[in-house]
Amino acid sequence: MTDPAPVFRDSPVSFVRRGGRMSDAQTRAWNELAPRYVLPVERVVATTSVAAGSAVDPAEVYGRRASLIVEIGSGQGHAIVHAARTRPADDFLAVEVFKAGLARTMLDADAASLTNLRLVEANAPEVLEHLLPAASVAEVWVFFPDPWHKVKHHKRRLVAPGFPEIVRAALAPGGALRLATDWEDYALQMREVLDAADGFERGFPGEWAERFDGRVETAFERKGARAGRDIRDLVYRAV
């Protein structure tokens, strides 16, 4: 009997999942804290996929009904841990594909005794489309996504045609999509894509939004600033 042919996603993902060695502390965090913080996910194709029809009930996950904020590409978790600590009345979900970053996030969340933060190891569009119920999210954050700055790699960018429709379905009416990047051409692409998307309107006057007060400065932003790149924010409202 021959092995079955491998199955691949029918659309590109916005990341390359590179293997990275976790520290001993991160490994312990994963083993000890993941049962508390990481949402179990039914997979279908890849280790970061989310099966259709596997939606969770946020009220059951968090033990209450509150506004839900989702950060896509949470990295080491600095922004979302700070937000969860300073906004205890809201619930937060960190979406990331790199285990080391999720482990670091759990360590900081545990140190702060956070109960309003959960994590999911998965491809973000599939989380919005399959794991979260429609119209259940108050805000989606996309801060400093991979710019894939080589032209031949632009097809991997997260914020591209097709993405707004997925976000819009997950957002409650009046919900917000907040974005930030230090790459000018990506900022222009984000604005062009969202301006053309059905179901969204600009939440800012002029060319760019004011810096979002809830966004703490991270290593990605500092790196961009040191390189002389302007930081640009955008916010769009679901209508």
N, C-alpha and C positions, 0 to 999 in steps of 0.2 A: 504493500500500500504506500502510495506517495504522500508526502506531507501536503496539506492544503496550501493553496497559494495565499500569500499574505494579503491582508485587506488594508486599504488605506482610506483616509478621509477623502471625500469628494470635493473638498475645498481647502485652500491653503490655510495654515495657521500663522499667527503673527510672531512666532518664536521658534528658536531652535533649542531643543532641550538638551543642553550639554551636561554631561555627568560631572558632578563636583563632589569632592570629598567633604563630608561633614566633620566638624570637630567632635571630640568626645562629649562636650557639653551639648552640642546640637543633637547628637545621636540620643543622648539621655532625654533631652527635651522631647524629641519625637516619640520615644518609647513611653515616656511617662505622661506627657501632656496632650498628645494627639487625641486620646479617647475623650478628653474634655473639650478640646477646641476644634478639631478637624472634623468636618462633616463627612460621613461615609457617602460614597458616590458609586452608583451602578455604572460600570463601564461597558462599552460596546466594541470599539475599534482599537483604541490606544489607551495607555495608562493615564492619559489626561482627558479622555473623552467622557461625555455624560450621556447616558441613555435617555432617549425620548420617553416621556411618560413617567419620569422619576422625580417629579416636583416634590419639594418639601413644604411643610407649613411653617413659615417663620414664627408664628405664635407658639408652636410646639418646640421649635428649636431654641428660642430664647426664653420661653416661659412667660411671655407677655405679648401685648400688642403695642408696638412702637414704630416710629419711623425707621426704615431700613436704608442704610447707606452702603453701597457696594464700591470697593476700590478695586479696579482692574490693574494687575501688575503691581502688587503691594510691596514687592522687593523685600527688604529687611524689616518692613512694617513700621518704620518710624512715624510716617504720617498717620496711619490708621490707629496705631496704639495711642498716639497723642490725642487724636480725635475721640477715641472711645473713653479715654481717661477724663477729658474735659467736657464731654457731652454725655453724661450718664443716662439721660432720658432717652437717648437714641440707641439703636442697635446697628452693628457694623459687621460687614462680611468682607474679608480679605481674599482676593482671588489671585493665586500665584501658581506657577508650574515648577518652581525650584524649591526643593525640600529644604535646603540650607536656609533660604530666606524665611520659609514658613517656621522652621525651628527657632530661628532668631526671634521672630515675631512672638512665638509662644513663650519664650523665656521672658521677654519684656512684659507680655500680658500677664503672666503668672506673677511676676515681681510686683505689678500694679494691682493684683487681685481683681482683674477685670472679669465681669460676668456678661458684658454686652458685646463681646467680640467673638466671632467664629471665623474659621479659615476653611478654604476649599482648594485642593490641589487639582486644578482642571483648566482646560481651555476656556477663556472668558466668554466668548460668544455662546458656547454650549451651556455654560452656567446660566446665562441670562435667558436662553431659549428653552432649556429643559429642566433645570434644577429649581428655578424660582418661578412662582406663579405669575401669570400675567398681571400687570398693573400693581405689583406688590412692592415696588422699590421707590423710595422718595428721591434718592440721588444716586447717580453713577459718576465715579471719579476716574479719570484717566490722566494721571500725572506723569509726564516724562516717559512716554512709551518708547520702545526701541525705534529710532528714526529710520533705520535701514537706509542710510544716506546714499548708498550707491544706487544709481538709477535702475540697474538691473534687479535690485532687491526691493524696489518700491512696492511691488505686488504683495510683499509680506506685511506692509503697514496695516495696523489694526483699524485705524480710522480711514475707511475707504468706502465706496458705494456698497451697500448691503448691510454695513454695520449699523447705521442709524435706525433702520427698520427693526433690528433685533433689540436695540436699546429702547426704542419707543414702546415696543410691546411690553417690556418689563417695567417701564416707568408708570407710576400713577399719574393721572391728569395733574398738570402743574408741576410735575417732578422736574429735576434739573440734571443735565449732563454737563459736568465741569471738566475742562481739559487744560493742560499746560504743557508747553514744550519749549526747548531752547534752540530748536532748529527752525529757521525762518521758513524754508520751503515746506516743511511738514505743517507748520502753523497755517500757512496759506492753503494747503491741501485740506486740513481740518475744516477751515472756515468755508471753503468752497463746497465741500461735501455736505456740511451741516446746513448751509444756506439753501442748498438745493433739495434737502430732505423733506418729505412730507411729514407733518405732525410735529414740527419743531419751529420755534421762533427765537430770534436772538434775545438774549437777556442782558444786553449791554448796548450803549450808544457808541457811535464812533467806530474806530477800526478794531480795537481790542478791549477785552474786559479788564476791569481793575483786578489786581491780585486778590485771589480768594483768601479771606482772613483765616479760614480754617486749614489752610495748607501750610504746614511747617516746612522750613528749608531742609532739604535732604542733600545727600552727597551728589546726586545727579544734578541738582540745581547749582550747587557750589561749583561743580566741575564745569558746567556750561558758562557760568559767570566768569570763572577764571580764564576761560578760553575767549572771553569777549563777546559771547553770544547773548542776545537779548532774550529775556524770559517773557513769553507771551501766554496770557490766559484767555480762555473762551468759556462762555456759559450759554447753554441753550435750554429753553423750557419746552416741555411737552404740552401740546395744545390739541 
